[in-house]
């Protein structure tokens, strides 16, 4: 039941991200690209693929690279440097503006949604902490399963 709830929440988040971006942009972005756009813009510094993969708990580097090329083709990110360890990604001015508008839109809509549920913000904070812990436990379980897998 927990796995189904997590799957449903993930799908709901993907729809939420897509609907929010569609309200402010005509650039067709999937949930994965929207997440990367937001992460690259966070903190005001360039990010490596390794950082983006770790932050999103993803191991599918080719798919992350595809999403980054899609963002670059849309004029939202810029690749800097060369070689395996020297490549970073930064938002362009257009990408920064879109990320800011997206954040404003999400905050406005979430505040409206949370207005009728005053206790929900606190509960969501607790849920986020529990999900981070669950992510760590699942990661440990994956490593254990991989270590014991055989032909």
C-alpha positions in Angstrom: 0.0 0.0 0.0 2.9 2.4 0.8 4.5 1.8 -2.6 1.2 2.6 -4.4 0.7 5.8 -2.3 4.3 6.9 -3.2 3.7 6.1 -6.9 0.4 8.1 -6.8 2.1 11.0 -5.1 4.9 11.0 -7.7 2.4 11.0 -10.5 0.4 13.8 -8.8 3.6 15.9 -8.5 4.5 15.3 -12.1 1.0 16.6 -13.2 1.3 19.5 -10.7 4.6 20.6 -12.2 3.4 20.3 -15.7 0.2 22.3 -15.1 2.2 25.0 -13.3 4.7 25.4 -16.2 1.9 25.4 -18.8 0.4 28.4 -17.1 3.5 30.5 -17.6 5.3 29.1 -20.6 4.8 27.5 -24.0 8.0 25.5 -23.7 6.9 21.8 -23.5 8.7 20.5 -20.4 8.2 17.2 -18.6 8.4 16.8 -14.9 12.1 15.7 -15.1 13.1 18.8 -16.9 11.1 21.0 -14.6 12.8 19.5 -11.6 16.3 20.0 -13.2 15.4 23.6 -14.1 14.5 24.3 -10.5 17.6 22.6 -9.1 20.0 24.2 -11.4 18.6 27.6 -10.4 18.8 26.9 -6.7 21.7 28.4 -4.9 22.9 30.6 -7.7 25.8 28.4 -8.9 26.4 25.9 -11.7 25.6 22.3 -11.0 27.3 19.1 -12.3 25.4 16.1 -13.6 26.6 14.2 -10.5 25.1 16.8 -8.2 21.8 16.7 -10.1 21.7 12.9 -10.0 22.5 12.8 -6.3 20.0 15.4 -5.4 17.2 13.8 -7.4 18.2 10.2 -6.3 18.5 9.2 -10.0 21.0 6.9 -11.6 19.9 7.2 -15.2 22.6 9.6 -16.3 21.8 9.3 -20.1 18.2 10.4 -19.3 19.4 13.3 -17.2 21.7 14.3 -20.1 18.8 14.2 -22.5 16.7 16.4 -20.2 19.7 18.9 -20.0 20.0 19.0 -23.8 16.3 19.7 -24.0 16.6 22.5 -21.5 19.6 23.9 -23.5 17.7 23.6 -26.8 14.9 25.7 -25.3 17.5 28.4 -24.3 16.9 27.8 -20.6 20.4 26.4 -19.6 23.9 26.7 -20.7 26.6 24.0 -20.5 30.0 25.2 -19.2 33.4 23.5 -19.2 34.5 20.2 -20.8 35.5 16.7 -19.9 33.8 14.3 -17.4 34.5 16.3 -14.2 34.5 19.8 -15.6 31.1 20.2 -17.1 28.5 22.2 -15.2 25.1 23.6 -16.1 23.8 27.0 -15.4 20.5 28.8 -16.1 20.4 31.4 -18.8 18.7 34.7 -18.1 15.5 33.3 -19.7 15.9 30.1 -17.6 16.2 32.2 -14.4 13.2 34.2 -15.2 11.1 31.1 -16.0 12.3 29.4 -12.8 11.4 32.5 -10.8 7.9 32.7 -12.4 7.4 29.0 -11.8 8.3 29.4 -8.1 5.9 32.3 -7.8 3.1 30.4 -9.5 3.6 27.3 -7.4 3.7 29.3 -4.1 0.6 31.3 -5.0 -1.4 28.2 -5.9 -0.1 26.2 -3.0 -1.0 28.9 -0.5 -4.5 29.0 -2.0 -4.8 25.2 -1.6 -3.4 25.2 1.9 -5.6 28.1 3.1 -8.4 25.7 4.0 -6.1 23.2 5.7 -4.2 25.1 8.4 -2.6 22.0 9.9 -1.6 20.5 6.6 1.6 22.6 6.2 3.0 21.1 9.5 2.0 17.6 8.5 3.6 18.0 5.1 6.9 19.1 6.8 6.8 15.9 8.9 5.9 13.8 5.9 8.9 15.3 4.0 11.2 14.3 6.8 9.8 10.8 6.8 10.2 10.5 3.0 13.8 11.5 3.3 14.4 8.8 5.8 12.5 6.3 3.7 14.7 7.3 0.7 17.8 6.4 2.7 16.3 3.1 3.8 15.3 2.2 0.2 18.8 3.1 -1.0 20.3 0.8 1.6 17.9 -2.0 0.6 18.9 -1.5 -3.0 22.6 -1.7 -2.2 22.0 -4.9 -0.1 20.0 -6.5 -2.9 22.6 -5.6 -5.5 25.3 -7.1 -3.3 23.4 -10.4 -3.0 22.2 -10.6 -6.6 23.4 -13.5 -8.6 22.9 -15.1 -12.0 
